[in-house]
Amino acid sequence: MTKLVKYLWLALSGVAALLVAVVLVFALTFDANRYKDDIERIAKERTGRTLKLQGELKLVFFPSLGAGVGGVTLSERGSGREFVRLESAHASVKLLPLLHGQVIVEAVRVSGLRAQLVKNKDGSYNFSDLLEGKAEKPAPRKKDQSTPVIFDIAGVDIDRAAVAYRDTSTGQEISLSDLELHTGRIADSIGVDFTARLDESSIRGKLAMARTAQPSYRFDLDIDRLDLDRYLAAGENKPDAAVDLSGLKGLNAQGQLQIGALQVQGLKLSKLKAQLKAAGGRAEISPHSASLYEGELSGALSLDGNANRIALKETLSNVSIGPLLRDVAQQDRLEGKGNVALDVAAAGATAGALKRSLSGAANVRLRDGAIKGIDIAGLLRKARAAAGRQSGQAADSRERTDFSELSASFSIKNGVAHNEDLDVKSPLLRIGGSGDIDIGRSAISYVVKASVVGTTSLTVPVKLAGPLDAMKYEVDYRAVAGDLAKSKVGDKVRDRLKGLLGR
C-alpha cells in the first residue's frame, strides 16, 4: 500500500512537472506579434478606424498574466487624422484569484498618451461612435449560475499624458499637458493624485469617489493661476445668455479649492480659498475669501439648481472701487477706496433675467475718491450767472467731483437699487441725493443736491438720467439763482463762495 502511494505521488509529480514544462515552452515560444495584422484588421472592420501597433507585443504568464504594448496609434473614424497615440501600456492580473472568479488587476501603466478631442459643429464628438452600441438587456441569472465576477484594480499610473480639445463651432481650444495621475486601489472607495498643466495653469490635486448608487466625490485642488474668461463662450457674456444650474441635481461633493490668481467675467482675484459642499441640488461655496483690488473679500455663495437661484453675501474691505467697476461692469463713474457689503439673491433662466430679479441690500462707504462725469464745483461757479433751466448735457468722463467721504445704502427689488441717504463730503461741498439705479437695464434716474459747507442758502439740484454708459445730467439754474437772490447771509456767504465760484 505504501509503495502504491509512493508510485502515485511520483506519477502526479511527473504530470505536474510535464504541465509546468508545457506552460514554460508555450510561454517562451508563443509570439503574439504574429497576430498584430489580425488585430489591426478587426479594429478597422469594427470601428472604421485605423489601428497601428508599431511596437512589440509582449505577454507574460508568470507570476501574473500580463500584456504590454508600445507605439500604438488610432485614427479618427474614416480618416487618417490621429485620434490617440501612446508610447507604451502595460496591464497584468493575478493568476490564482482567476480560479475563484475574481479579476484582480495588479497594475495598469500608461505612458506618453496623446489624445485629440474635437467637438463637431453638429454637437457630436470625434469619439462619439466609440460610445455607440445597442445596450442588451442582461439575461436573468439562473439559480445554479455562479456568482458575478468580482472586479478589482490595485492601481493605475499614467505619466506624460496630454489631451487637446477643439470646438469647431466656437474655435475654442484647450490644452491639457504634463498629466501625471496615480490611483490607489480601485474597487468601490477610488482615489486619485494628479498633477497637470491646463494651458497656462498648473494644477495639483486629489480626487476621491465612492461608487455607490449615488456617487459622492471629495476633492482638494490647488491651481497657481486660472483665466476662466478664456473658456467662456462669447455668447455667455450676452445679457440673454442662458444660466442653467440643473447640473447640480444629483451632485454629491465636497472639498476645497485654492487658486493663486483667478480672472472670471473680468473680475481679478488672488489668493482665493473656498470650501464647497453640494447635495440635494444645491451647492454652497462657503466660506470663501480672496484678495482683490488692493483689498480683501469674504463671504458665502449659494447656488440652487432646483429653483435656478443664486444668493450672495459678500463683504469687500478696503477695496479700490474704480478698477473693480471698470473690470466687472465696464463703468468708469466712481473712484475711491473703502468697504462694500452685499446681501442679494436672484433667480432666472438667463443672465438678464437674473439681473431683473435681483433683490436684497447693499452698503457703500468710500474715502478719498471722485464721482466721474460731472463737476459739481463747476456747476456752482455757473450758478451766479444762471438765467434758466439748461437742456440735458452728456456726462463728460474728464469731469469729476472729488470727495473725502461717500456713504450710501441701497434697497434692491426687481433689479432696481433705490437710495435715499447719499452723503458726500468734501472740504467745500456737501452732496446728498436719492433715486434709482436700474441694474437690469443699466440705467439711472437720480437727483443730486449739492450745497456749500456752512450754509444751505445755495443748493444746486442736478438730475442724472439715462443709460449708465451714456448718462446725461440737467441742472435747475433758475432755482439756484432764486436761492442766491433770497439769501440773507450777506457778504459772509459771498466771501465764502469766492474761492469756489471764482471772481
C-alpha positions as CSV (number, residue, x, y, z in Angstrom):
1,M,0.0,0.0,0.0
2,T,2.9,2.3,0.9
3,K,4.5,1.6,-2.4
4,L,1.3,2.3,-4.3
5,V,1.0,5.7,-2.6
6,K,4.7,6.4,-3.4
7,Y,4.2,5.5,-7.1
8,L,1.0,7.5,-7.3
9,W,2.8,10.5,-5.8
10,L,5.7,10.1,-8.2
11,A,3.2,9.9,-11.2
12,L,1.4,13.0,-10.1
13,S,4.7,14.8,-9.6
14,G,5.7,13.8,-13.1
15,V,2.5,15.0,-14.6
16,A,2.8,18.3,-12.8
17,A,6.3,18.8,-14.0
18,L,5.3,18.0,-17.5
19,L,2.5,20.6,-17.3
20,V,4.9,23.2,-16.0
21,A,7.3,22.4,-18.8
22,V,4.5,22.7,-21.4
23,V,3.5,26.1,-20.0
24,L,7.1,27.3,-19.9
25,V,7.6,26.1,-23.5
26,F,4.4,27.8,-24.6
27,A,5.3,31.0,-22.8
28,L,8.8,31.0,-24.3
29,T,7.8,30.2,-27.8
30,F,4.4,32.0,-28.2
31,D,4.8,35.1,-30.3
32,A,1.8,37.4,-30.0
33,N,3.3,39.7,-32.7
34,R,2.1,37.2,-35.3
35,Y,-1.4,38.4,-34.6
36,K,-0.8,42.1,-35.0
37,D,-2.2,42.2,-38.5
38,D,-5.3,40.4,-37.5
39,I,-5.8,42.8,-34.5
40,E,-5.4,45.8,-36.8
41,R,-7.8,44.3,-39.4
42,I,-10.5,43.6,-36.8
43,A,-10.2,47.1,-35.4
44,K,-10.7,48.5,-38.9
45,E,-13.8,46.3,-39.5
46,R,-15.5,47.1,-36.2
47,T,-14.7,50.8,-35.8
48,G,-13.8,52.2,-39.2
49,R,-10.6,53.4,-37.6
50,T,-7.0,52.6,-38.4
51,L,-5.1,51.0,-35.6
52,K,-1.4,50.7,-35.8
53,L,0.7,48.6,-33.4
54,Q,4.2,49.8,-34.2
55,G,5.9,48.4,-31.1
56,E,6.3,44.9,-29.9
57,L,3.5,43.0,-28.2
58,K,4.7,41.3,-25.0
59,L,2.8,38.6,-23.0
60,V,3.8,37.4,-19.5
61,F,2.3,34.3,-18.0
62,F,4.0,34.0,-14.6
63,P,3.7,35.0,-11.8
64,S,1.0,37.2,-13.2
65,L,-0.9,37.1,-16.5
66,G,0.0,40.4,-18.3
67,A,0.4,42.1,-21.6
68,G,2.3,45.1,-22.8
69,V,2.4,47.1,-26.0
70,G,4.2,50.2,-27.3
71,G,3.9,52.6,-30.2
72,V,0.1,52.5,-30.6
73,T,-1.9,54.9,-32.7
74,L,-5.6,55.1,-33.5
75,S,-7.1,57.3,-36.2
76,E,-10.4,59.1,-36.3
77,R,-13.3,57.2,-37.9
78,G,-13.0,57.1,-41.7
79,S,-10.0,59.4,-41.6
80,G,-6.2,59.3,-41.4
81,R,-6.2,62.0,-38.7
82,E,-4.7,60.8,-35.5
83,F,-7.1,60.5,-32.6
84,V,-5.0,58.7,-29.9
85,R,-1.3,57.8,-29.6
86,L,0.5,56.2,-26.7
87,E,4.1,55.3,-26.2
88,S,3.5,52.3,-24.0
89,A,0.9,50.5,-21.9
90,H,1.0,47.5,-19.6
91,A,-1.6,45.6,-17.6
92,S,-1.4,42.4,-15.5
93,V,-3.8,40.3,-13.5
94,K,-3.2,37.9,-10.6
95,L,-3.5,34.2,-11.7
96,L,-4.8,32.5,-8.5
97,P,-7.8,34.8,-8.0
98,L,-9.0,34.0,-11.5
99,L,-9.7,30.4,-10.4
100,H,-12.2,31.9,-7.8
101,G,-14.0,34.2,-10.2
102,Q,-12.0,37.3,-9.2
103,V,-10.3,39.6,-11.7
104,I,-7.7,41.4,-9.7
105,V,-5.6,43.7,-11.9
106,E,-2.2,44.2,-10.3
107,A,-1.4,47.4,-12.2
108,V,-2.2,49.4,-15.3
109,R,0.5,51.7,-16.6
110,V,0.2,54.1,-19.5
111,S,2.9,56.3,-20.7
112,G,3.0,59.1,-23.3
113,L,-0.7,59.2,-24.0
114,R,-1.7,61.8,-26.6
115,A,-5.4,62.4,-27.5
116,Q,-7.0,64.9,-29.9
117,L,-10.7,65.6,-28.9
118,V,-12.9,67.5,-31.3
119,K,-16.4,68.8,-30.9
120,N,-18.1,69.0,-34.3
121,K,-20.5,71.7,-35.5
122,D,-23.4,69.3,-35.1
123,G,-22.6,68.8,-31.4
124,S,-21.1,65.4,-31.8
125,Y,-17.5,64.5,-30.8
126,N,-14.8,62.6,-32.7
127,F,-15.2,59.8,-30.2
128,S,-19.0,59.5,-30.2
129,D,-19.0,56.5,-32.4
130,L,-16.9,54.6,-29.9
131,L,-19.6,55.1,-27.3
132,E,-22.4,53.9,-29.6
133,G,-23.9,50.5,-29.4
134,K,-27.2,48.9,-28.6
135,A,-27.4,48.1,-24.9
136,E,-28.5,44.5,-24.4
137,K,-30.7,43.6,-21.5
138,P,-28.9,41.0,-19.4
139,A,-30.4,37.6,-19.2
140,P,-31.8,36.6,-15.9
141,R,-29.4,34.6,-13.8
142,K,-30.3,31.0,-13.1
143,K,-30.3,29.7,-9.6
144,D,-27.4,27.4,-10.3
145,Q,-25.4,30.1,-12.1
146,S,-22.1,31.1,-10.5
147,T,-21.8,34.4,-8.6
148,P,-20.9,37.6,-10.6
149,V,-17.2,38.1,-11.3
150,I,-15.5,40.4,-8.7
151,F,-13.5,43.1,-10.4
152,D,-10.7,44.9,-8.6
153,I,-7.8,47.1,-9.7
154,A,-4.8,47.6,-7.5
155,G,-3.8,50.9,-9.1
156,V,-3.5,52.9,-12.3
157,D,-0.4,55.0,-13.2
158,I,-0.4,57.5,-16.1
159,D,2.5,59.7,-16.9
160,R,3.5,62.2,-19.6
161,A,-0.1,62.4,-20.9
162,A,-1.6,65.2,-22.9
163,V,-5.1,66.0,-24.2
164,A,-6.0,68.7,-26.8
165,Y,-9.6,69.8,-27.2
166,R,-11.1,71.9,-30.0
167,D,-14.6,73.2,-30.7
168,T,-15.1,73.7,-34.4
169,S,-18.2,75.9,-33.8
170,T,-16.6,78.5,-31.5
171,G,-12.9,78.0,-32.3
172,Q,-12.2,77.4,-28.7
173,E,-9.1,75.3,-27.9
174,I,-8.0,73.8,-24.6
175,S,-4.7,72.0,-23.9
176,L,-4.1,69.7,-21.0
177,S,-0.5,68.6,-20.8
178,D,2.1,67.1,-18.4
179,L,-0.6,65.0,-16.8
180,E,0.7,62.7,-14.1
181,L,-2.0,60.5,-12.5
182,H,-1.7,57.9,-9.8
183,T,-4.5,56.0,-8.1
184,G,-4.8,53.6,-5.2
185,R,-7.0,50.5,-5.2
186,I,-10.0,50.9,-7.5
187,A,-13.0,49.0,-6.3
188,D,-15.9,50.7,-4.5
189,S,-13.6,53.7,-2.1
190,I,-11.5,55.4,-5.9
191,G,-8.7,57.9,-5.0
192,V,-6.6,59.8,-7.5
193,D,-3.5,62.0,-7.0
194,F,-2.6,64.1,-10.1
195,T,-0.7,67.0,-11.5
196,A,-1.3,68.6,-14.9
197,R,-1.0,71.8,-16.9
198,L,-4.2,73.3,-18.3
199,D,-2.9,75.8,-21.0
200,E,-1.0,78.3,-18.8
201,S,-2.3,76.9,-15.5
202,S,-0.5,74.4,-13.2
203,I,-2.9,72.1,-11.3
204,R,-2.2,69.8,-8.4
205,G,-5.0,67.8,-6.7
206,K,-6.5,64.9,-5.0
207,L,-9.9,63.4,-6.1
208,A,-11.9,60.6,-4.4
209,M,-15.1,58.9,-5.5
210,A,-17.3,56.4,-3.7
211,R,-19.0,54.3,-6.3
212,T,-22.4,53.9,-4.6
213,A,-25.9,54.2,-6.0
214,Q,-25.4,58.0,-5.9
215,P,-21.7,58.6,-6.3
216,S,-20.1,61.0,-3.9
217,Y,-16.9,63.0,-4.5
218,R,-14.2,64.6,-2.5
219,F,-11.5,66.9,-3.8
220,D,-8.6,69.1,-2.9
221,L,-7.4,71.3,-5.8
222,D,-4.5,73.8,-5.9
223,I,-4.2,75.9,-9.0
224,D,-1.5,78.6,-9.5
225,R,-3.5,80.8,-11.9
226,L,-6.6,80.4,-13.9
227,D,-8.3,82.6,-16.5
228,L,-11.9,81.4,-16.8
229,D,-12.8,84.1,-19.3
230,R,-10.6,82.2,-21.7
231,Y,-13.0,79.3,-21.6
232,L,-16.3,81.1,-21.5
233,A,-18.0,81.2,-24.9
234,A,-18.6,84.7,-26.3
235,G,-22.4,84.1,-26.1
236,E,-22.2,83.6,-22.3
237,N,-21.4,87.3,-21.9
238,K,-24.6,88.4,-23.5
239,P,-27.5,89.8,-21.4
240,D,-29.7,86.9,-22.5
241,A,-27.1,84.2,-22.1
242,A,-28.6,81.0,-20.6
243,V,-28.0,80.2,-17.0
244,D,-28.7,76.6,-16.1
245,L,-27.9,75.3,-12.7
246,S,-29.8,72.0,-13.1
247,G,-26.4,70.2,-13.3
248,L,-26.2,70.4,-9.5
249,K,-29.1,67.9,-9.2
250,G,-27.7,64.6,-8.3
251,L,-24.3,66.0,-7.4
252,N,-22.9,64.9,-4.1
253,A,-19.5,66.5,-3.5
254,Q,-17.4,68.4,-1.0
255,G,-13.9,69.7,-1.0
256,Q,-11.6,72.7,-1.1
257,L,-10.1,74.9,-3.7
258,Q,-7.1,77.2,-3.8
259,I,-6.2,79.5,-6.7
260,G,-3.2,81.8,-6.7
261,A,-4.7,84.2,-9.3
262,L,-8.2,84.0,-10.9
263,Q,-10.0,86.0,-13.6
264,V,-13.7,85.5,-14.2
265,Q,-16.1,87.9,-16.0
266,G,-13.3,90.5,-15.9
267,L,-13.0,90.2,-12.1
268,K,-9.4,89.7,-10.9
269,L,-8.8,87.8,-7.7
270,S,-5.8,86.4,-5.9
271,K,-5.1,84.1,-3.0
272,L,-8.6,82.6,-3.4
273,K,-9.6,80.0,-0.9
274,A,-13.0,78.3,-0.9
275,Q,-14.9,75.4,0.7
276,L,-17.6,73.7,-1.4
277,K,-20.4,71.4,-0.5
278,A,-23.0,70.1,-2.9
279,A,-26.0,67.9,-2.2
280,G,-29.8,67.9,-2.9
281,G,-29.4,70.0,-6.0
282,R,-27.8,72.8,-4.0
283,A,-24.2,74.0,-3.7
284,E,-22.6,76.1,-1.0
285,I,-19.3,77.9,-1.7
286,S,-18.8,78.9,1.9
287,P,-16.7,80.2,3.4
288,H,-14.6,81.8,0.7
289,S,-12.0,84.6,0.7
290,A,-9.7,86.3,-1.6
291,S,-7.6,89.4,-2.2
292,L,-8.8,91.9,-4.9
293,Y,-8.1,95.4,-6.0
294,E,-5.9,96.3,-3.0
295,G,-8.4,94.9,-0.5
296,E,-10.0,91.7,0.8
297,L,-13.2,89.8,0.1
298,S,-15.0,87.3,2.2
299,G,-18.5,85.8,2.0
300,A,-20.8,82.9,1.0
301,L,-22.3,81.9,-2.3
302,S,-25.3,79.7,-2.7
303,L,-26.4,78.0,-5.9
304,D,-29.8,76.3,-6.1
305,G,-30.3,74.0,-9.1
306,N,-33.9,73.2,-8.1
307,A,-35.0,76.9,-8.5
308,N,-32.2,78.2,-10.7
309,R,-31.5,80.7,-7.9
310,I,-28.3,82.4,-6.8
311,A,-27.7,84.0,-3.4
312,L,-24.7,86.0,-2.4
313,K,-23.4,87.5,0.9
314,E,-20.2,89.4,0.4
315,T,-18.0,91.9,2.2
316,L,-15.3,93.8,0.4
317,S,-12.9,95.6,2.7
318,N,-10.5,98.4,1.8
319,V,-11.1,97.8,-1.9
320,S,-10.2,100.3,-4.7
321,I,-13.6,100.6,-6.3
322,G,-12.6,102.3,-9.6
323,P,-10.7,99.5,-11.3
324,L,-13.1,96.9,-9.9
325,L,-16.1,98.6,-11.6
326,R,-14.2,99.1,-14.8
327,D,-13.2,95.4,-15.0
328,V,-16.6,93.9,-13.9
329,A,-19.2,96.4,-15.1
330,Q,-17.3,98.3,-17.7
331,Q,-18.3,101.5,-15.9
332,D,-16.0,104.4,-15.1
333,R,-18.2,106.5,-12.8
334,L,-16.7,106.2,-9.4
335,E,-13.3,106.3,-7.7
336,G,-12.3,105.8,-4.1
337,K,-11.3,103.2,-1.6
338,G,-13.4,101.6,1.1
339,N,-15.9,99.0,2.0
340,V,-18.9,97.4,0.2
341,A,-21.4,95.0,1.7
342,L,-23.8,92.9,-0.4
343,D,-26.7,90.6,0.6
344,V,-28.5,89.8,-2.7
345,A,-30.4,87.0,-4.4
346,A,-31.7,86.4,-7.9
347,A,-33.4,83.7,-10.0
348,G,-33.9,83.2,-13.7
349,A,-33.0,81.3,-16.8
350,T,-30.8,84.0,-18.3
351,A,-28.2,86.5,-17.2
352,G,-30.7,89.3,-18.0
353,A,-33.5,87.6,-16.0
354,L,-31.2,87.2,-13.0
355,K,-30.3,91.0,-13.1
356,R,-34.0,91.9,-13.4
357,S,-35.0,89.7,-10.4
358,L,-32.2,90.9,-8.2
359,S,-33.3,91.7,-4.6
360,G,-31.6,92.4,-1.3
361,A,-29.5,95.2,0.1
362,A,-26.1,96.9,-0.4
363,N,-24.0,99.4,1.5
364,V,-21.1,101.5,0.3
365,R,-18.6,103.6,2.3
366,L,-15.7,105.2,0.4
367,R,-13.0,107.8,1.1
368,D,-10.7,110.0,-1.0
369,G,-12.4,109.5,-4.3
370,A,-14.4,111.1,-7.0
371,I,-17.7,110.9,-8.9
372,K,-16.7,111.0,-12.5
373,G,-18.7,112.5,-15.4
374,I,-19.9,115.6,-13.6
375,D,-18.2,118.6,-11.9
376,I,-20.4,119.9,-9.1
377,A,-18.0,122.7,-8.2
378,G,-18.0,123.8,-11.8
379,L,-21.8,123.9,-11.8
380,L,-21.7,126.1,-8.7
381,R,-19.4,128.5,-10.5
382,K,-22.0,128.9,-13.2
383,A,-24.8,129.3,-10.8
384,R,-24.0,133.0,-10.3
385,A,-24.9,133.8,-13.9
386,A,-27.8,131.3,-14.2
387,A,-30.7,132.5,-16.3
388,G,-33.0,129.5,-16.6
389,R,-33.1,125.7,-16.9
390,Q,-30.5,124.2,-19.1
391,S,-31.1,121.4,-21.5
392,G,-29.7,117.9,-20.7
393,Q,-25.9,117.7,-21.1
394,A,-24.0,114.5,-21.7
395,A,-21.7,113.4,-18.8
396,D,-18.0,114.0,-19.6
397,S,-15.6,111.4,-18.2
398,R,-13.0,114.2,-18.0
399,E,-15.1,116.0,-15.4
400,R,-15.2,114.9,-11.8
401,T,-16.4,115.8,-8.3
402,D,-13.8,115.0,-5.7
403,F,-14.8,113.9,-2.2
404,S,-13.2,113.0,1.1
405,E,-16.1,110.7,2.2
406,L,-19.0,109.0,0.5
407,S,-21.6,106.7,2.0
408,A,-24.9,105.3,0.7
409,S,-27.2,102.4,1.3
410,F,-29.5,100.7,-1.2
411,S,-32.6,98.5,-1.0
412,I,-32.8,96.3,-4.1
413,K,-36.1,94.9,-5.6
414,N,-36.8,93.6,-9.0
415,G,-33.4,94.6,-10.2
416,V,-33.7,98.2,-9.1
417,A,-31.5,99.6,-6.4
418,H,-33.2,102.5,-4.5
419,N,-31.2,105.0,-2.4
420,E,-32.4,107.8,-0.1
421,D,-29.3,108.6,2.0
422,L,-26.4,109.6,-0.2
423,D,-23.9,111.6,1.8
424,V,-20.9,113.0,0.0
425,K,-18.4,115.3,1.8
426,S,-15.6,117.5,0.6
427,P,-13.8,120.5,2.2
428,L,-16.2,122.9,0.5
429,L,-19.2,120.8,-0.5
430,R,-21.9,118.7,0.9
431,I,-23.9,116.5,-1.5
432,G,-27.0,114.5,-0.8
433,G,-29.3,112.6,-3.1
434,S,-31.9,110.0,-3.8
435,G,-33.2,107.9,-6.7
436,D,-32.9,104.6,-8.5
437,I,-30.2,102.6,-10.4
438,D,-31.8,100.1,-12.7
439,I,-29.3,97.2,-12.6
440,G,-31.3,95.0,-15.0
441,R,-31.4,97.7,-17.7
442,S,-28.1,99.5,-16.8
443,A,-29.9,102.9,-16.4
444,I,-30.1,105.6,-13.8
445,S,-32.8,108.1,-12.5
446,Y,-31.3,110.1,-9.7
447,V,-31.4,113.6,-8.2
448,V,-28.3,115.0,-6.6
449,K,-28.4,118.2,-4.4
450,A,-25.2,120.0,-3.6
451,S,-24.6,122.8,-1.2
452,V,-21.7,124.8,0.2
453,V,-20.3,123.9,3.5
454,G,-21.7,126.2,6.3
455,T,-24.8,127.3,4.5
456,T,-27.9,125.9,2.9
457,S,-28.8,129.1,1.1
458,L,-27.3,127.9,-2.1
459,T,-28.3,124.5,-3.4
460,V,-27.7,123.0,-6.8
461,P,-30.2,120.3,-7.9
462,V,-28.9,118.0,-10.6
463,K,-30.9,115.3,-12.3
464,L,-29.0,112.3,-13.6
465,A,-30.8,110.1,-16.1
466,G,-30.3,107.7,-19.0
467,P,-28.2,104.6,-19.7
468,L,-25.2,104.3,-17.3
469,D,-22.8,104.3,-20.3
470,A,-24.4,107.4,-21.8
471,M,-25.7,109.3,-18.7
472,K,-27.0,112.9,-19.0
473,Y,-27.5,115.5,-16.4
474,E,-29.7,118.5,-16.1
475,V,-29.3,121.4,-13.7
476,D,-32.1,123.8,-12.5
477,Y,-30.1,127.0,-12.7
478,R,-33.3,129.1,-12.1
479,A,-33.8,127.5,-8.7
480,V,-30.1,128.2,-7.9
481,A,-30.4,131.8,-8.9
482,G,-33.6,132.2,-6.8
483,D,-31.9,130.7,-3.7
484,L,-28.9,133.0,-4.1
485,A,-31.1,136.1,-4.5
486,K,-33.2,135.3,-1.4
487,S,-30.1,134.7,0.7
488,K,-29.9,136.8,3.8
489,V,-26.5,135.8,4.9
490,G,-24.9,138.7,3.0
491,D,-21.3,139.3,2.3
492,K,-20.2,136.5,4.7
493,V,-21.6,133.8,2.3
494,R,-20.3,135.6,-0.8
495,D,-16.8,135.7,0.7
496,R,-17.0,132.0,1.4
497,L,-18.0,131.4,-2.2
498,K,-15.2,133.4,-3.8
499,G,-12.7,130.6,-3.8
500,L,-15.3,128.1,-5.2
501,L,-17.2,130.3,-7.7
502,G,-14.3,132.4,-9.0
503,R,-14.4,136.2,-9.4
